[in-house]
Amino acid sequence: MTKNIILNIDRLIQTSLTQLASDKHVQLWRAKERDWVNYYAHRYLIDKCNIKGPLKHAAQIGIEVGVPQPKNYQRLTVCRDIVIWPDIGKTCWDMNWKPRQHPLAILEWKVHRPGHRNMKVNKEREWLRAYCKWQPMVVAYAVEVHGDKTGCPLTCTRFLGKDEKQLWIDLRCS
C-alpha cells in the first residue's frame, strides 16, 4: 500500500468521524457498540465510496469479519468491527482456506456508557499494535465513544507500523 493510499484512508476516516460527531441524531443517542458501528458504516463510511479513492465500493466494507491474527494468538483469525478491503468482496481466506489476505484498514470500536466503562480497550489496542507491527502497511484506528461523559466525546487513536498517535481525533458530539 502506498503512502498516498494511507493518506486518503486517513482523510476518509477523519471526515466521516467528524460528520458522525456532528450528527444531531447521535448527540443524546443511547446505543451500544454494534449500533454505533452499523450507523457509522451505513450512514457515513459508505457515503465516502469514490471510484478514484481507496474505498471504491460499499462491498469493500466488512462489519464483524475475520482477519488473520498476529503470531502468539491462539486462534488463526479474529473478527474486527469494521474492515476496509483492497478489493470488492475480499475476505481474509486464500484458496486453501488459510487466513492470509490483509485489509487496507481496520476500525475497532469501544463504547463507554454511564456506569459501564468498556474494559476491553487496552486489550484491543495491544492487538492493533501487534497487527500493525506485523502488517506495517495496514492502518488501524481505535475509535472510542465516551457516552458516559458530557458532550459524548469521540476519540480515535491511529496505528501504522510501529507508529501510534493517541488522540489522533478528539471530537465532541455537538
C-alpha positions as CSV (number, residue, x, y, z in Angstrom):
1,M,0.0,0.0,0.0
2,T,1.4,3.4,-0.9
3,K,1.7,6.4,1.3
4,N,-0.9,8.2,-0.8
5,I,-3.5,5.4,-0.2
6,I,-2.9,5.7,3.6
7,L,-3.3,9.5,3.4
8,N,-6.6,9.0,1.5
9,I,-7.8,6.5,4.0
10,D,-6.8,8.8,6.9
11,R,-8.8,11.7,5.3
12,L,-11.8,9.4,4.7
13,I,-11.8,8.3,8.4
14,Q,-11.2,11.9,9.7
15,T,-14.0,13.3,7.6
16,S,-16.5,10.5,8.3
17,L,-15.9,10.5,12.0
18,T,-16.2,14.3,12.1
19,Q,-19.5,14.1,10.3
20,L,-20.7,11.4,12.8
21,A,-19.8,13.6,15.8
22,S,-21.8,16.5,14.4
23,D,-24.8,14.3,13.6
24,K,-27.8,15.6,15.6
25,H,-29.1,12.1,15.9
26,V,-26.2,10.9,18.0
27,Q,-25.9,13.8,20.4
28,L,-28.1,12.2,23.0
29,W,-28.2,8.8,21.5
30,R,-28.4,5.7,23.7
31,A,-26.7,3.0,21.7
32,K,-24.3,0.1,22.2
33,E,-21.1,-0.6,20.2
34,R,-22.8,-2.6,17.5
35,D,-25.3,0.2,17.0
36,W,-22.6,2.8,16.6
37,V,-20.6,0.6,14.2
38,N,-23.6,-0.1,12.0
39,Y,-24.8,3.5,12.0
40,Y,-21.4,4.9,11.2
41,A,-20.7,2.3,8.4
42,H,-24.1,2.7,6.7
43,R,-24.6,6.4,7.2
44,Y,-21.1,7.9,6.8
45,L,-18.5,5.3,5.6
46,I,-20.5,4.1,2.6
47,D,-21.0,7.7,1.6
48,K,-17.3,8.0,1.1
49,C,-17.1,5.4,-1.7
50,N,-15.4,7.0,-4.7
51,I,-14.1,5.3,-7.8
52,K,-10.9,7.4,-7.5
53,G,-10.2,6.6,-3.9
54,P,-9.2,3.6,-1.9
55,L,-12.8,2.9,-1.0
56,K,-14.4,2.5,-4.4
57,H,-17.4,0.4,-3.5
58,A,-19.5,-0.5,-0.4
59,A,-18.6,-4.2,-0.9
60,Q,-15.1,-3.4,0.3
61,I,-16.5,-2.7,3.8
62,G,-16.8,-5.6,6.2
63,I,-18.6,-5.5,9.6
64,E,-17.6,-8.1,12.1
65,V,-15.4,-10.0,9.6
66,G,-12.4,-12.1,10.2
67,V,-8.8,-11.0,9.7
68,P,-5.6,-13.1,10.3
69,Q,-4.2,-12.8,13.8
70,P,-0.5,-11.9,14.6
71,K,1.7,-14.7,16.0
72,N,1.3,-15.6,19.6
73,Y,-2.6,-15.5,19.4
74,Q,-4.4,-18.8,20.0
75,R,-6.8,-18.7,17.1
76,L,-5.8,-18.1,13.4
77,T,-8.4,-15.3,12.9
78,V,-10.4,-12.8,14.9
79,C,-13.4,-10.7,13.9
80,R,-13.0,-6.9,13.7
81,D,-15.7,-4.3,13.9
82,I,-15.1,-2.6,10.5
83,V,-12.6,-3.7,7.9
84,I,-11.8,-2.0,4.6
85,W,-10.6,-4.5,2.0
86,P,-8.5,-3.5,-1.0
87,D,-11.0,-5.1,-3.4
88,I,-14.7,-5.7,-3.7
89,G,-15.8,-8.9,-1.9
90,K,-12.4,-9.6,-0.4
91,T,-12.0,-11.8,2.7
92,C,-9.0,-13.0,4.7
93,W,-9.2,-16.5,3.2
94,D,-6.9,-17.8,0.4
95,M,-7.7,-20.6,-2.0
96,N,-6.7,-23.2,0.7
97,W,-8.9,-21.6,3.4
98,K,-5.8,-20.1,5.1
99,P,-6.2,-16.6,6.6
100,R,-3.6,-14.9,4.5
101,Q,-5.3,-11.8,3.0
102,H,-5.0,-8.5,4.8
103,P,-7.2,-5.4,4.7
104,L,-6.3,-1.8,3.9
105,A,-7.7,-0.6,7.2
106,I,-9.2,-1.8,10.5
107,L,-11.5,0.2,12.8
108,E,-12.1,-1.2,16.2
109,W,-14.8,0.5,18.3
110,K,-15.4,0.7,22.0
111,V,-18.4,2.5,23.6
112,H,-18.4,3.6,27.2
113,R,-21.8,4.0,29.0
114,P,-22.6,5.6,32.3
115,G,-21.5,3.0,35.0
116,H,-20.1,0.7,32.3
117,R,-16.6,1.6,31.1
118,N,-15.6,-0.9,28.4
119,M,-12.7,-2.7,29.9
120,K,-11.5,-4.3,26.6
121,V,-9.9,-1.0,25.4
122,N,-6.4,-1.9,26.4
123,K,-6.6,-5.4,25.1
124,E,-7.9,-4.2,21.7
125,R,-5.1,-1.5,21.5
126,E,-2.5,-4.2,22.2
127,W,-3.9,-6.3,19.4
128,L,-3.9,-3.3,17.0
129,R,-0.3,-2.5,17.9
130,A,0.7,-6.1,17.3
131,Y,-1.2,-6.3,14.0
132,C,0.2,-3.1,12.6
133,K,3.8,-4.1,13.6
134,W,3.2,-7.4,11.8
135,Q,1.5,-5.8,8.8
136,P,3.1,-2.3,8.6
137,M,1.1,-1.3,5.5
138,V,-2.3,-1.8,7.2
139,V,-3.6,1.3,9.0
140,A,-5.8,0.8,12.1
141,Y,-8.0,3.0,14.2
142,A,-9.2,2.6,17.8
143,V,-12.4,4.6,18.0
144,E,-13.9,5.3,21.4
145,V,-17.3,6.8,22.1
146,H,-17.5,8.3,25.6
147,G,-21.2,8.2,26.2
148,D,-20.5,8.3,29.9
149,K,-19.3,11.9,29.7
150,T,-20.9,15.3,28.9
151,G,-20.8,16.1,25.2
152,C,-20.3,12.4,24.3
153,P,-16.7,12.8,23.2
154,L,-15.5,10.7,20.3
155,T,-11.8,9.9,20.2
156,C,-9.6,7.9,17.8
157,T,-6.1,6.6,18.1
158,R,-4.3,5.8,14.8
159,F,-1.8,2.9,14.3
160,L,0.5,2.4,11.4
161,G,3.6,0.2,11.6
162,K,5.2,1.0,14.9
163,D,3.7,4.4,15.0
164,E,0.8,5.2,17.4
165,K,-1.0,8.6,17.5
166,Q,-3.2,8.8,20.6
167,L,-6.0,11.4,20.3
168,W,-5.4,11.5,16.6
169,I,-9.0,12.6,16.5
170,D,-10.7,14.3,19.6
171,L,-14.3,15.4,18.9
172,R,-17.4,16.3,20.8
173,C,-20.8,15.1,19.6
174,S,-22.5,18.5,19.1
